Amino acid sequence: MNRNEIRDFANRDWEQSSKFDRSHWVKEYRRSGSATTQKASQILWQHMKHIRPEWPDAQERSNDLDSHVVLKKLLDQVANGFPPY
């Protein structure tokens, strides 16, 4: 990469890029279900472990667990808003 390429990347239209990314994954999910996103997740996990074998460290794992606990509480609140079957 050269300076111009780095500058172009940094100055790109990030909002448009984000819209494209969301659109792409919505289409993939509709086409293939969760298998596609699970596969992408596994590939990203393997890549990260390749470049940072110690990842995630204890602090990152703790932070991740904390985030999941918060999400679970929010999902429980939403679920309580729906009547039982």
N, C-alpha and C positions, 0 to 999 in steps of 0.2 A: 504494500500500500504506500501511496505517496501522500504528501500534504493535501493536495487537492481532493483526493478521494476521501480522506479523513474529514476534511472540511465539508464536502458534499454530504457525507453520511451524517455528520453532526447537525447540519442545517436542513436536513430533509423534512418533509411535512409529516411530523410524527402523528398528528391526529388522523390524517388520511391513512397512514401506514397501520395504525391501530384499528381503524374501521375495516381495512382490507383483511387484517389478521382475524378479527372476530368473524367476518363474513366467511372467510375460508373455513374456519373451524366449525361454524354452524353447518355449512354444506357437508363437510366431512362427517360430522356427527349424524346428520340426517341420512347420509348415504350408507354409513357403516356402523352406526351406533357407537357405543362407548369403546369398542375394540380399538378404533383408530386413535382416540385420545390416550388410551392406556398404553398403546404401543409407543406413541410419541413421548409419553412420560417416561417410559422405561429407557428409551434411547437417550433422552436428556440426562437421566440418572446415571447411566453408564458413562456418558461423556464427562459428566462432572466428576465421577469417581476416578476416571482416567487422568484428568488434569489436576485433581486435588484428592488423592487417595484417603486423606484423613477426614474428608467431608462426609457427613456433617459431624462437627465436633459436639461435645457434650452441651455447650451453651446453645448452639443452633438447634439441637434436638429438643432441648428444654423449651426454647422459644416456639418451636413448631408445635409441640404438645400443647402449650398454652393457647396458641391460636386455634387449634382443633377443639379444645375445651370451650372456648368462646363461641365458635361456630356451632358446636353441638347444642349449647344453651339457646342460641338464636333459633336453630331449627326446631327445638322442642317448643319454644314459644309460638312459632308459626304453626306447628302441628296442633297445638292446643286450640287454635282458632278455627279448626275444621271440625264439623260434627262427625261423630262416629258413624260407621257404615251400618 
